[in-house]
Amino acid sequence: MIKIDINKKLHGSNGEMGLNIDIDIKDNDFVALAGESGSGKTTLLRILAGLEEVKGTIKIGDKIWLNDKINLPPQKREIGFVFQDYALFPNMSVEENLLFVNKDKKMANHLLNITELTKLKKRLPNTLSGGQKQRVSLCRALMNKPKLLLMDEPLSALDPSMRTKLQNEILTLHKEFKTTTIMVSHDPSEIYRLSNRVLVLNQGKIINDGKPKDILLRTTGSQKFSFEGELLDIKKVDVIYIAIISIGQQLVEIVVTAEETKNLTIGDIVNVSTKAFNPTITYKKTN
Amino acid sequence: MSNIIATVSKIQNCDNLHLVEFNFNNQSLSMVSLELNKKIKIGTQVKLVIKPSHITIAKNFTGDISYSNKLDSTIVSIENGKLLSSVKLDFFDTTLESIITHTASQKMNLQVGDKVIAFIKESELSISEIIDA
């Protein structure tokens, strides 16, 4: 069990705000940390890593990382950290990057094997693709068998297919090492695939805490198929009206009646929803 | 999902709103839609799709009803769940599935072999594929 109870004043984009977190995280949990930028997600990770001054208590099992008297430095906290920008040592080979953390060759080989990097172990980081670099930093973060793995948007710089591949590897590694993990992510599919708990941060406070599906599923009443969009236009055709709405990167058309158009104004942000029984799914080839 | 392979027999429109009629074994089906793919003309063969939860079943039906699609079918199987029933229908050798409540299935005393009418609203029928343009 990890107990986190911390308070810190932050200078956010909207002036000063307090970061107030009081949570327990179960061993082996994979927690996703979501929320708008500037809500305090990265700061929370840095606090857990010991990279930020803060008041409060952080306790991992029986071990105290932070209280009134103790403040363990980062290297004593048994954490692994994966950053968005890989942060590998450029002058060391893949293998040396891993062994720098811990001289356990067996562990290094095992991790490189799981992530299919064995053939690349003598290469320097700048000869690797983004996906390969991020796999190396993931392996490096696990070399010490950390008590807590922290990941700050680890996959956001990668293309979608590489992201899916790395998500699968993260899952494999999490199954094998059962490392308690906290990952900052904005991607709903990533959060759904990887985590078993989501914390949503807003202005330094946790405003939502629960299972990924409960938090991520957008619903409007009993309608489970729900999207937010901008009403661009309403056209009259015959006795009905067609509303043109922009959702994400696409335009959709919705048939509405004269009565329904009365509450709509062009430019409105609207919810478009239907019951889960209505949509049909068609297979789409990706390549 | 239920599919019917049919041929376009008539197209009417008002701006981008269309009413399309299809022929399937000399039975007429109709659909309303917004923009229509340009390849769809009279004589085009298409695959029609209907979500099973949108197919209504009527037995011993009399009276008028606004559904344009009234498909004379025969029940070939019934799978009862706790709340819902999946009823498979044969419509000229094409199988359609209808999801109705278990209560409705019991009230109507639906049995395999029953002659029923499958009702589909024209707005709930759609084209999923153009087979032969």
Interface residues (C-beta under 8 A of the other chain):
Chain A: V237 D238 I240 I242 E253 V255 F277 N278 T280 T282
Chain B: M1 C14 D15 N16 L17 L34 V49 K51 S53 H54 I99 S123 S126 S128
